[in-house]
Amino acid sequence: MPLMGTLRATWHLFVVSLLRLVRSRQTAVSLLLLAFAALAVIAWSIRRERTPAQFTEEIFLTLYTSLLVPIFCLCYGTVGVASDREEQTLVYLLVSPLPRPFVYLAKTAAAFVPSLAWTLGSLALLCWLGGAAGRKVWPVVWPASLFASLAFVSLFSVFSVLFRRATVLALTYALFLEALVGNLPGIAKRMAISFYMRCLVFDSAEQFQLSLRGLFQPEVFLPIPGSTAQNVLLIASASLLLFGLVVFCLREYASA
């Protein structure tokens, strides 16, 4: 297939995959989850005057980082290839003239768009609902959300390539393993994406004078510089994307 024809076919696959994701039940689940989070933030904000430090600690680090970001990303990152396998349509896609790398990149790009829209859009909404405190936090914390979302989608796209029931396994990882590893003492937590996301926040939100307690105390959490955390997330995203691409190109899906 000529290069221009390949690019056009890749674009069409991207558009079709994106529309399929937007119209899926994952969108309804994400909307319901966001509604509950919005109600929680409204209840949190009307009780008394809040500060940016309180919003960062009680909403962003507790609710948004631990729950919303990984759930939004797995809702779309795990269904790219896995949904085609479950519906027995992947084999037909692979026998088309479109090379496998372009198939994977189109599927993954389609997962990135709604994932980033939900993570960044929900953060903007929660910051707005959080009043003056939340609106001051938004320009400081959105980069952490962006880089962590890229890493999560890249990881869950690998789940989609490796496992037939990718959503179930990704949900187990997000709610249990990620939370467990991310809260371990010492340097073991550096295996969790949420650790680097929090390091970015601690570094950029230093102006708010966060009163970190419990597991987030500096002597317990052992944060790294924000620039280092950002580089780690970018390298992890690129590495996971490349790994998923290689596995997808080499793996036999004829019996899927």
ChimeraX attribute file (.defattr): number of C-alpha atoms within 10 A of each C-alpha:
attribute: neighborCount
match mode: 1-to-1
recipient: residues
	/A:1	10
	/A:2	6
	/A:3	8
	/A:4	9
	/A:5	12
	/A:6	15
	/A:7	15
	/A:8	11
	/A:9	18
	/A:10	21
	/A:11	16
	/A:12	13
	/A:13	21
	/A:14	22
	/A:15	16
	/A:16	14
	/A:17	19
	/A:18	23
	/A:19	13
	/A:20	13
	/A:21	22
	/A:22	16
	/A:23	10
	/A:24	14
	/A:25	12
	/A:26	17
	/A:27	17
	/A:28	12
	/A:29	14
	/A:30	20
	/A:31	15
	/A:32	12
	/A:33	15
	/A:34	21
	/A:35	13
	/A:36	11
	/A:37	20
	/A:38	20
	/A:39	13
	/A:40	16
	/A:41	23
	/A:42	16
	/A:43	13
	/A:44	17
	/A:45	19
	/A:46	12
	/A:47	8
	/A:48	8
	/A:49	10
	/A:50	16
	/A:51	17
	/A:52	23
	/A:53	22
	/A:54	18
	/A:55	26
	/A:56	25
	/A:57	18
	/A:58	14
	/A:59	21
	/A:60	25
	/A:61	19
	/A:62	13
	/A:63	16
	/A:64	21
	/A:65	21
	/A:66	19
	/A:67	17
	/A:68	20
	/A:69	26
	/A:70	28
	/A:71	24
	/A:72	27
	/A:73	30
	/A:74	30
	/A:75	25
	/A:76	28
	/A:77	33
	/A:78	30
	/A:79	28
	/A:80	28
	/A:81	25
	/A:82	23
	/A:83	17
	/A:84	17
	/A:85	21
	/A:86	13
	/A:87	9
	/A:88	14
	/A:89	13
	/A:90	17
	/A:91	15
	/A:92	10
	/A:93	15
	/A:94	15
	/A:95	11
	/A:96	10
	/A:97	11
	/A:98	17
	/A:99	15
	/A:100	18
	/A:101	16
	/A:102	19
	/A:103	23
	/A:104	24
	/A:105	18
	/A:106	24
	/A:107	23
	/A:108	29
	/A:109	19
	/A:110	25
	/A:111	28
	/A:112	21
	/A:113	14
	/A:114	22
	/A:115	27
	/A:116	21
	/A:117	13
	/A:118	20
	/A:119	25
	/A:120	19
	/A:121	14
	/A:122	22
	/A:123	24
	/A:124	18
	/A:125	17
	/A:126	25
	/A:127	25
	/A:128	19
	/A:129	21
	/A:130	26
	/A:131	19
	/A:132	16
	/A:133	20
	/A:134	27
	/A:135	18
	/A:136	18
	/A:137	25
	/A:138	20
	/A:139	13
	/A:140	18
	/A:141	21
	/A:142	18
	/A:143	17
	/A:144	22
	/A:145	22
	/A:146	18
	/A:147	22
	/A:148	31
	/A:149	28
	/A:150	20
	/A:151	25
	/A:152	27
	/A:153	29
	/A:154	29
	/A:155	24
	/A:156	32
	/A:157	32
	/A:158	25
	/A:159	25
	/A:160	29
	/A:161	24
	/A:162	16
	/A:163	16
	/A:164	19
	/A:165	16
	/A:166	24
	/A:167	21
	/A:168	14
	/A:169	16
	/A:170	26
	/A:171	18
	/A:172	12
	/A:173	16
	/A:174	23
	/A:175	14
	/A:176	12
	/A:177	14
	/A:178	21
	/A:179	18
	/A:180	13
	/A:181	18
	/A:182	23
	/A:183	19
	/A:184	15
	/A:185	13
	/A:186	11
	/A:187	13
	/A:188	11
	/A:189	21
	/A:190	19
	/A:191	12
	/A:192	18
	/A:193	25
	/A:194	29
	/A:195	24
	/A:196	28
	/A:197	24
	/A:198	26
	/A:199	22
	/A:200	27
	/A:201	24
	/A:202	25
	/A:203	17
	/A:204	19
	/A:205	18
	/A:206	11
	/A:207	11
	/A:208	16
	/A:209	11
	/A:210	16
	/A:211	10
	/A:212	14
	/A:213	11
	/A:214	8
	/A:215	14
	/A:216	17
	/A:217	13
	/A:218	13
	/A:219	10
	/A:220	15
	/A:221	22
	/A:222	16
	/A:223	21
	/A:224	17
	/A:225	13
	/A:226	19
	/A:227	13
	/A:228	13
	/A:229	25
	/A:230	19
	/A:231	13
	/A:232	17
	/A:233	23
	/A:234	16
	/A:235	13
	/A:236	19
	/A:237	21
	/A:238	15
	/A:239	15
	/A:240	20
	/A:241	22
	/A:242	16
	/A:243	17
	/A:244	25
	/A:245	21
	/A:246	14
	/A:247	13
	/A:248	20
	/A:249	18
	/A:250	10
	/A:251	10
	/A:252	10
	/A:253	13
	/A:254	12
	/A:255	7
	/A:256	14
